[in-house]
Structure formats: C-alpha cells, structure tokens
Amino acid sequence: MLNHEERLDLVFRALGDRTRRALVERLVRGPASVSELAAPLTMSLAAVVQHLQVLETAGIVRSEKVGRVRTCRITPEALRAGEAWLGQRRTSWESRLDRLGDVLAESGPSEGSTS
C-alpha cells in the first residue's frame, strides 16, 4: 500500500504531462469513453490508453468496461490530496511574505533612496 508521500508523487507526476491534464480537464465535466477522450487528440488510441493508465495508477481516474466500451471518470479524492498539499505551501509562503512586508514597513525607506 502506498503512503501519502508516494501517492502525491504519483499524482504530480501524472499531472506533469499536458495530455494527461487535458484528459483530466475533460473528465471533470463528466464521464467519457476512451474513444470520446481520444477524438480531439492527435495521437493513437493506444497512446491515449497509456496516458489513462498513468492517471489510473495515480488514482486520479477510474474506468469501467461495459461490453466493448470503457468509460472513465474522475476520482476527486486524489486531486484533493494534491490541492491540500499545494494549499499548505501557499499558506506558508503567504505567511512568510506577510512577515517580510511587516519588516519592510517597519524599516521605512532605505538610506540612499531618491524618493
């Protein structure tokens, strides 16, 4: 079983490719068959399937086959984990920048400035 850090690595690695991000963007609007996902792309159906497998391994997408049609859908939990990680970093940096702003405001204009 993958730990939290390994899962995040898979999510960010999967989202590091523009084709996979485009697939995720499409699936956010709702489930779609592999053929529907492949239609606007300039690559083979096999290449699209490989991209979808990377997304499935990361837990971002899940698929289900009914007859001859494989339908894919987004798994929001994996995206939420990445969003939470990014949110924590954003909060940390905003706090640091606020402190820097306070320090700069307290020190006033620097010597030698022409204003």
Residue, then its C-alpha position, 0 to 999 in steps of 0.5 A: m500500500l502506498n503512503h501519502e508521500e508516494r501517492l502525491d508523487l504519483v499524482f504530480r507526476a501524472l499531472g506533469d504531462r499536458t495530455r494527461r491534464a487535458l484528459v483530466e480537464r475533460l473528465v471533470r465535466g463528466p464521464a467519457s469513453v476512451s474513444e470520446l477522450a481520444a477524438p480531439l487528440t492527435m495521437s493513437l488510441a493506444a497512446v491515449v490508453q497509456h496516458l489513462q493508465v498513468l492517471e489510473t495508477a495515480g488514482i486520479v481516474r477510474s474506468e469501467k468496461v461495459g461490453r466493448v466500451r470503457t468509460c472513465r471518470i474522475t476520482p476527486e479524492a486524489l486531486r484533493a490530496g494534491e490541492a491540500w498539499l499545494g494549499q499548505r505551501r501557499t499558506s506558508w509562503e503567504s505567511r512568510l511574505d506577510r512577515l517580510g512586508d511587516v519588516l519592510a514597513e517597519s524599516g521605512p525607506s532605505e538610506g540612499s533612496t531618491s524618493 
